[in-house]
């Protein structure tokens, strides 16, 4: 059987990425990929246009999202094949979250103003053409306006937890996130488990509980995962009847985030990638 290559974890300007859809398509074709997925943070904005552009360029694509969750530690859940144009529990939740996100960004901008950093929400929207303003966009504009030397400095001085302009935000419960994705006709996958602050025993316990809640896969192949980590995640996937997915978590086409793009037959079948 001919190898099928995919990258199922990409970000765009709709959340904290810099790439547009044509950038992502060009990168995919340069890498010889057969399919890609857009998985912006906590939003399905742009998915419809992304799928349209991929179809125009003869590239298989599926919808995706990355939900920010918390249960003792931060957990990210990927959701695939949810139709953003149809009413669903996830689409409803995201409408509420979108307003909460906007309120949070405005609060951050107000805090920055009191600290002598003058930027506006509308300025960010107009400059970056984004549908979902994030701390990334705030940091980027702070650099461009000369308030800080780098985005990293913006985070360390102002935007990280405990810093003067930080405002906490809503996290999904990971079990509820898995349930909402399933009820919306989607497929839930645990993102980059190797980045989570958990030992192997606690991680397996989490995977077991998430599988019982409806989790369908683990993002086993990921740039930061070691060979031993990949072996462990594959063992978990087999034990709990989950698919192994692969994703680079690319935020722009120049960051050279490369993983094993070869996609397993079971993953292709479950996600409908053919």
C-alpha positions in Angstrom: 0.0 0.0 0.0 1.3 3.4 -1.0 2.2 5.7 2.0 -0.4 8.3 2.9 1.1 11.4 4.4 -0.8 14.0 6.5 -0.3 16.8 9.0 -3.3 17.0 11.3 -2.2 19.9 13.5 -1.9 23.3 11.9 -2.5 26.8 13.1 -3.4 30.0 11.2 -4.0 33.7 11.7 -7.4 32.7 13.2 -5.7 31.9 16.5 -2.0 32.3 17.3 -0.5 31.4 13.9 0.9 33.5 11.2 0.2 31.4 8.1 -2.8 31.8 5.8 -4.4 29.0 4.0 -2.4 29.3 0.8 0.8 29.2 2.9 -0.3 26.0 4.5 -1.3 24.5 1.2 2.1 25.4 -0.4 3.9 23.9 2.6 1.8 20.7 2.4 2.6 20.3 -1.3 6.3 21.0 -0.8 6.3 18.2 1.8 4.4 15.8 -0.4 1.4 15.6 2.0 -1.9 14.0 0.9 -4.0 15.7 3.6 -4.0 18.5 6.2 -6.2 19.7 9.0 -6.7 23.2 10.4 -6.8 23.1 14.3 -6.9 26.6 15.5 -7.3 27.3 19.3 -10.8 27.3 20.5 -12.3 28.4 17.2 -13.8 27.0 14.0 -13.5 30.4 12.3 -11.9 30.1 8.9 -12.4 26.3 8.6 -15.0 26.7 5.8 -12.6 29.0 3.8 -9.6 26.7 4.5 -11.5 23.6 3.2 -12.6 25.6 0.1 -9.0 26.7 -0.7 -7.7 23.1 -0.2 -10.4 21.7 -2.5 -9.5 24.3 -5.2 -5.8 23.2 -4.9 -6.6 19.5 -5.0 -5.5 18.8 -1.5 -7.5 16.6 0.9 -8.4 18.5 4.1 -10.6 18.1 7.2 -11.9 20.5 9.7 -10.3 20.7 13.1 -10.0 22.6 16.4 -7.8 22.5 19.5 -9.7 23.0 22.7 -7.9 24.4 25.8 -8.8 22.3 28.8 -7.7 22.0 32.4 -7.9 19.2 35.0 -5.0 19.6 37.5 -2.8 20.6 34.5 -3.4 22.1 31.0 -4.7 19.5 28.5 -5.4 20.1 24.9 -8.1 18.2 23.0 -8.2 18.1 19.2 -11.5 17.7 17.5 -11.8 16.6 13.9 -14.6 16.6 11.3 -17.0 19.0 13.1 -19.0 21.0 10.5 -18.8 24.7 11.6 -21.8 25.6 9.4 -24.3 23.2 11.2 -25.8 23.8 14.7 -24.1 21.6 17.3 -23.2 21.6 20.9 -19.6 22.6 20.0 -20.6 25.4 17.8 -22.9 26.7 20.5 -20.2 26.5 23.2 -17.7 28.3 20.9 -20.1 31.2 20.3 -20.2 31.8 24.1 -16.4 31.3 24.3 -15.8 33.8 21.5 -17.4 36.6 23.5 -15.6 35.5 26.6 -12.3 35.6 24.7 -13.1 39.1 23.4 -13.9 40.4 26.9 -10.6 38.9 28.1 -8.5 40.6 25.4 -10.2 43.9 26.1 -9.4 43.6 29.8 -5.8 42.8 29.0 -5.6 45.8 26.7 -7.1 48.0 29.4 -4.5 46.8 31.9 -1.7 47.5 29.4 -3.1 51.0 28.9 -2.8 51.7 32.7 0.8 50.5 32.3 1.5 53.0 29.5 1.1 50.6 26.6 -1.4 52.0 24.2 -2.9 49.6 21.7 -6.5 48.9 20.9 -8.7 45.8 20.1 -9.9 47.3 16.8 -6.3 48.1 15.8 -5.4 44.4 16.1 -8.4 43.3 14.1 -7.6 45.8 11.3 -3.9 45.1 11.2 -3.9 41.3 11.4 -7.2 40.5 9.8 -7.9 37.9 12.5 -11.2 36.5 13.6 -9.9 35.7 17.1 -7.6 38.1 18.9 -5.1 36.4 21.2 -2.2 37.4 23.5 0.0 36.5 20.5 -1.5 39.3 18.5 -1.2 41.7 21.4 2.5 40.8 21.9 3.2 41.1 18.2 1.7 44.6 18.1 3.6 45.6 21.2 6.9 44.7 19.3 5.8 46.6 16.2 5.0 49.7 18.2 8.3 49.6 20.1 7.0 48.8 23.6 9.1 45.6 23.8 11.9 44.1 21.8 10.3 40.7 21.2 7.1 38.8 21.7 8.9 36.7 24.3 9.6 39.9 26.3 6.0 41.0 26.0 5.0 37.7 27.6 7.7 37.7 30.3 7.1 41.4 31.3 3.3 41.7 30.9 1.3 38.7 29.6 2.3 35.5 31.4 0.4 34.4 34.6 1.4 36.6 37.5 2.5 39.5 35.3 0.7 42.8 35.5 -1.5 42.6 32.4 -2.4 38.9 32.6 -6.1 38.0 32.8 -7.1 34.3 33.3 -9.5 32.7 30.9 -12.0 29.9 30.5 -10.8 26.3 30.2 -13.0 23.4 29.1 -13.2 20.4 31.3 -11.4 17.8 29.2 -14.0 15.1 29.7 -16.8 17.6 28.7 -14.7 18.6 25.7 -14.5 15.0 24.5 -18.2 14.6 25.0 -19.1 17.8 23.2 -16.9 16.9 20.2 -18.5 13.5 20.0 -22.1 14.9 20.3 -21.2 17.3 17.4 -20.3 14.4 15.1 -16.5 14.9 15.6 -13.6 12.8 16.6 -11.7 13.7 19.8 -7.9 13.2 20.1 -5.5 14.0 22.9 -3.0 16.6 21.7 0.8 16.3 22.3 0.7 14.3 25.5 4.5 14.5 25.8 4.2 18.2 26.6 1.9 17.6 29.6 3.3 17.7 33.1 2.3 14.2 34.1 4.2 11.0 34.8 3.4 7.9 32.8 1.1 6.4 35.4 -1.1 9.6 35.7 -1.0 10.0 32.0 -2.3 6.5 31.4 -5.0 7.0 34.0 -6.1 10.2 32.2 -6.1 8.4 28.8 -8.2 5.6 30.2 -10.8 8.0 31.6 -10.9 10.1 28.5 -11.3 6.9 26.4 -14.3 6.0 28.6 -15.7 9.5 27.9 -15.3 9.0 24.1 -11.7 9.9 23.2 -10.8 8.3 19.9 -7.1 9.0 19.5 -3.7 10.2 20.7 -1.4 12.6 18.9 1.4 10.1 19.1 3.7 11.5 16.3 4.7 15.1 17.3 8.0 17.0 16.8 8.8 17.1 20.6 8.1 13.4 21.2 11.1 11.2 21.7 11.2 7.6 20.3 10.5 6.2 23.8 7.5 8.6 24.2 6.1 7.6 20.8 6.5 3.9 21.8 4.6 4.5 25.1 1.8 6.4 23.4 1.4 3.7 20.8 1.1 1.2 23.6 -1.6 3.3 25.2 -3.4 3.6 21.9 -3.4 -0.1 21.4 -4.5 -0.8 25.0 -7.5 1.6 24.8 -8.4 1.0 21.2 -7.4 4.5 20.0 -5.9 5.8 16.8 -2.5 7.3 16.5 -2.5 10.7 14.8 0.4 12.9 13.7 0.8 16.7 13.7 3.5 19.3 13.5 1.7 22.1 15.5 3.0 24.5 12.9 2.2 28.2 13.5 3.9 29.5 10.4 5.5 27.8 7.4 9.0 28.8 8.4 9.3 27.2 11.8 10.4 23.8 10.4 8.2 21.8 12.7 8.5 18.3 11.2 7.1 15.0 12.5 6.4 11.6 11.1 3.7 12.4 8.5 3.1 8.8 7.5 -0.5 8.1 8.6 -1.7 4.7 9.8 -4.5 2.9 7.9 -6.8 2.9 11.0 -6.3 6.7 11.4 -7.1 7.2 7.7 -10.3 5.2 8.1 -11.5 6.8 11.3 -10.9 10.3 10.1 -12.1 9.7 6.6 -8.9 11.0 5.0 -9.2 9.0 1.8 
